[in-house]
Amino acid sequence: MPDLDAVATALGLTDQRAALAAGWSEHGAQLGEGVPSFLDAEAIATAARRAGLAAEPAAVLVEGLAALRTLPALGTLAAHARSLVLARRLAPDGGGWSWPLPSADLHPAAPLVYAWAVLGCVDDLFARNRERGIADGVTAAGLRDLGRWMEEYRRAKGHWGFDRMGWLWCQLAGSLHELGRLQYNLAHWEARVRVLRHRRDGRLAMLMEGRLDLRGDGQWQEVARTPRDPAGFTTVFSEGPEGWRGHAVDGDGNAARQPSAFAAADWEQVLGRGDPVLFLHIPAGGGLDADACRESLRQARDFFPRHYPRHAFKAVISISWMFDSQLARHLPAESNLVRFQRLFHLHPHPDLSGEQIRERVLGDAKADPARLVPATSLQRAVVGHLLAGGYWKQQGAVILPDEIV
Ligand SMILES: CC(C)(COP(=O)(O)OP(=O)(O)OC[C@H]1O[C@@H](n2cnc3c(N)ncnc32)[C@H](O)[C@@H]1OP(=O)(O)O)[C@@H](O)C(=O)NCCC(=O)NCCS
């Protein structure tokens, strides 16, 4: 078994030895001393093709293998990461590993180490998905994220690398699939929101669940960057055989200041804590055409019961800057973002830091709006709203399976 300390030292990761140690003795025995066979140039080139990588990142990954001659510890780390993925594939919980990344200062190919590990899992993933009856095209679509995140890494750092192993874990564990425009992974409902449906007219009601500290506008008070709102209020919530009492959320996803009652004779619960759901993700690029999104939702509605019958999802949910209902006040009603929002029921989410919208729209989570020259109408809206003293937030979104048409 390769020596952990020697590998950590060779890769400049002694500070992160504890992270590296997780699972080392468990899987270390499988790590030979030579270059592992999945890191053969032809094997990597083939896996890169199967993962749909563009010519340039594929070539970078093949040529980078030369680094293994002078820095064999890179091969050991790639093999270790691959073993962790293959061994824990039945527990798709995000991986639980911090994936310490060696620096490009060590060798230009060093930050590619987990991209090799992903490619080393490609054959296994196709085989396992086939056992579930999942077509190769769907598996290949999910693997596009490797190329997307390599491009993103290069955009941010100016050289090639890949630092999203914790995310690709979901694809490799078989719990995340890209179906048309959108991605979905198996998850459970954790929001402090109870969802009810009217027994006769089908209306939904979302109630804030518990004693929560909210702002006057009905969003969470637990704000990272904005000051506490003195006009805030605390919610109440109760339930019993007669029904529920709580603060309902309006169409913009803001909780009402006053609680109201929902009789069990009229309302039934359709979503509560711990229920299985599909968590929707919106990959970058390609626009957000409403028809393509609806088509993707229809695919998800049919795909998951067929291939994951034990995960009887009760809703498709998401959390994102894209569901901040304030966007609808700044963008035209016919914009893709606003039309997309309208497909869902929105609810409050505790992250009011605005970091995600800064990262995804202004290019940097810490971007200073006063120093930016906005180029698109959305950037103008984001910057203008911040400069006017407003805040941006993430919001949650829910759509029930039978609302997907
Ligand atoms: C989701 C996404 C594809 C939507 O783009 P879209 O379909 O162009 O959206 P719209 O048509 O509603 O755009 C309206 C305006 O906002 C701009 N815009 C949209 N998304 C933008 C973004 N991420 N950054 C900067 N401007 C953006 C558009 O360019 C357009 O500007 P214009 O009027 O000057 O032409 C795009 O925002 C994106 O790729 N985001 C990154 C992925 C992401 O954030 N996912 C969510 C993770 S939680």
The ligand as an SDF file (V2000), in Angstrom:
LIG
                    3D

 48 50  0  0  0  0  0  0  0  0999 V2000
  -29.8890   30.0890  -16.6760 C   0  0  0  0  0  0  0  0  0  0  0  0
  -29.4240   30.8940  -17.8500 C   0  0  0  0  0  0  0  0  0  0  0  0
  -29.0850   29.9650  -19.0000 C   0  0  0  0  0  0  0  0  0  0  0  0
  -30.5360   31.8940  -18.2600 C   0  0  0  0  0  0  0  0  0  0  0  0
  -30.1130   32.6450  -19.3550 O   0  0  0  0  0  0  0  0  0  0  0  0
  -31.1540   33.2280  -20.4600 P   0  0  0  0  0  0  0  0  0  0  0  0
  -31.9870   32.1410  -21.0370 O   0  0  0  0  0  0  0  0  0  0  0  0
  -30.3190   34.0410  -21.3740 O   0  0  0  0  0  0  0  0  0  0  0  0
  -32.0940   34.1730  -19.5860 O   0  0  0  0  0  0  0  0  0  0  0  0
  -33.0400   35.3910  -20.0430 P   0  0  0  0  0  0  0  0  0  0  0  0
  -33.4510   35.2230  -21.4700 O   0  0  0  0  0  0  0  0  0  0  0  0
  -34.1060   35.4950  -19.0380 O   0  0  0  0  0  0  0  0  0  0  0  0
  -32.0710   36.6380  -19.9350 O   0  0  0  0  0  0  0  0  0  0  0  0
  -32.5000   37.9680  -19.7840 C   0  0  0  0  0  0  0  0  0  0  0  0
  -31.2880   38.8390  -19.7730 C   0  0  0  0  0  0  0  0  0  0  0  0
  -30.4130   38.4570  -18.7000 O   0  0  0  0  0  0  0  0  0  0  0  0
  -29.1140   38.1190  -19.1970 C   0  0  0  0  0  0  0  0  0  0  0  0
  -28.5900   36.9800  -18.4300 N   0  0  0  0  0  0  0  0  0  0  0  0
  -29.1890   35.8000  -18.1900 C   0  0  0  0  0  0  0  0  0  0  0  0
  -28.4130   35.0210  -17.4260 N   0  0  0  0  0  0  0  0  0  0  0  0
  -27.3090   35.7450  -17.1900 C   0  0  0  0  0  0  0  0  0  0  0  0
  -26.1370   35.4610  -16.4530 C   0  0  0  0  0  0  0  0  0  0  0  0
  -25.9760   34.2990  -15.7960 N   0  0  0  0  0  0  0  0  0  0  0  0
  -25.1870   36.4120  -16.3850 N   0  0  0  0  0  0  0  0  0  0  0  0
  -25.3440   37.6020  -16.9950 C   0  0  0  0  0  0  0  0  0  0  0  0
  -26.4380   37.9160  -17.7170 N   0  0  0  0  0  0  0  0  0  0  0  0
  -27.3940   36.9950  -17.8230 C   0  0  0  0  0  0  0  0  0  0  0  0
  -29.3260   37.7690  -20.6400 C   0  0  0  0  0  0  0  0  0  0  0  0
  -28.1260   37.9370  -21.3450 O   0  0  0  0  0  0  0  0  0  0  0  0
  -30.4070   38.7550  -21.0200 C   0  0  0  0  0  0  0  0  0  0  0  0
  -29.7800   40.0130  -21.1600 O   0  0  0  0  0  0  0  0  0  0  0  0
  -30.1300   41.0360  -22.3790 P   0  0  0  0  0  0  0  0  0  0  0  0
  -31.5610   41.4340  -22.1420 O   0  0  0  0  0  0  0  0  0  0  0  0
  -29.1550   42.1750  -22.1900 O   0  0  0  0  0  0  0  0  0  0  0  0
  -29.9310   40.2780  -23.6540 O   0  0  0  0  0  0  0  0  0  0  0  0
  -28.1580   31.6920  -17.4670 C   0  0  0  0  0  0  0  0  0  0  0  0
  -28.4700   32.5690  -16.4420 O   0  0  0  0  0  0  0  0  0  0  0  0
  -27.0280   30.7800  -16.9950 C   0  0  0  0  0  0  0  0  0  0  0  0
  -26.3690   30.1150  -17.7710 O   0  0  0  0  0  0  0  0  0  0  0  0
  -26.7850   30.7540  -15.6710 N   0  0  0  0  0  0  0  0  0  0  0  0
  -25.7270   29.9800  -15.0810 C   0  0  0  0  0  0  0  0  0  0  0  0
  -26.2640   28.7090  -14.4540 C   0  0  0  0  0  0  0  0  0  0  0  0
  -26.8790   28.9400  -13.1250 C   0  0  0  0  0  0  0  0  0  0  0  0
  -26.7400   30.0020  -12.5230 O   0  0  0  0  0  0  0  0  0  0  0  0
  -27.5970   27.9180  -12.6660 N   0  0  0  0  0  0  0  0  0  0  0  0
  -28.2680   27.9760  -11.4170 C   0  0  0  0  0  0  0  0  0  0  0  0
  -27.3680   27.4330  -10.4040 C   0  0  0  0  0  0  0  0  0  0  0  0
  -28.1190   27.5060   -8.8210 S   0  0  0  0  0  0  0  0  0  0  0  0
  1  2  1  0
  2  3  1  0
  2  4  1  0
  2 36  1  0
  4  5  1  0
  5  6  1  0
  6  7  2  0
  6  8  1  0
  6  9  1  0
  9 10  1  0
 10 11  2  0
 10 12  1  0
 10 13  1  0
 13 14  1  0
 14 15  1  0
 15 16  1  0
 15 30  1  0
 16 17  1  0
 17 18  1  0
 17 28  1  0
 18 19  1  0
 18 27  1  0
 19 20  2  0
 20 21  1  0
 21 22  1  0
 21 27  2  0
 22 23  1  0
 22 24  2  0
 24 25  1  0
 25 26  2  0
 26 27  1  0
 28 29  1  0
 28 30  1  0
 30 31  1  0
 31 32  1  0
 32 33  2  0
 32 34  1  0
 32 35  1  0
 36 37  1  0
 36 38  1  0
 38 39  2  0
 38 40  1  0
 40 41  1  0
 41 42  1  0
 42 43  1  0
 43 44  2  0
 43 45  1  0
 45 46  1  0
 46 47  1  0
 47 48  1  0
M  END
$$$$
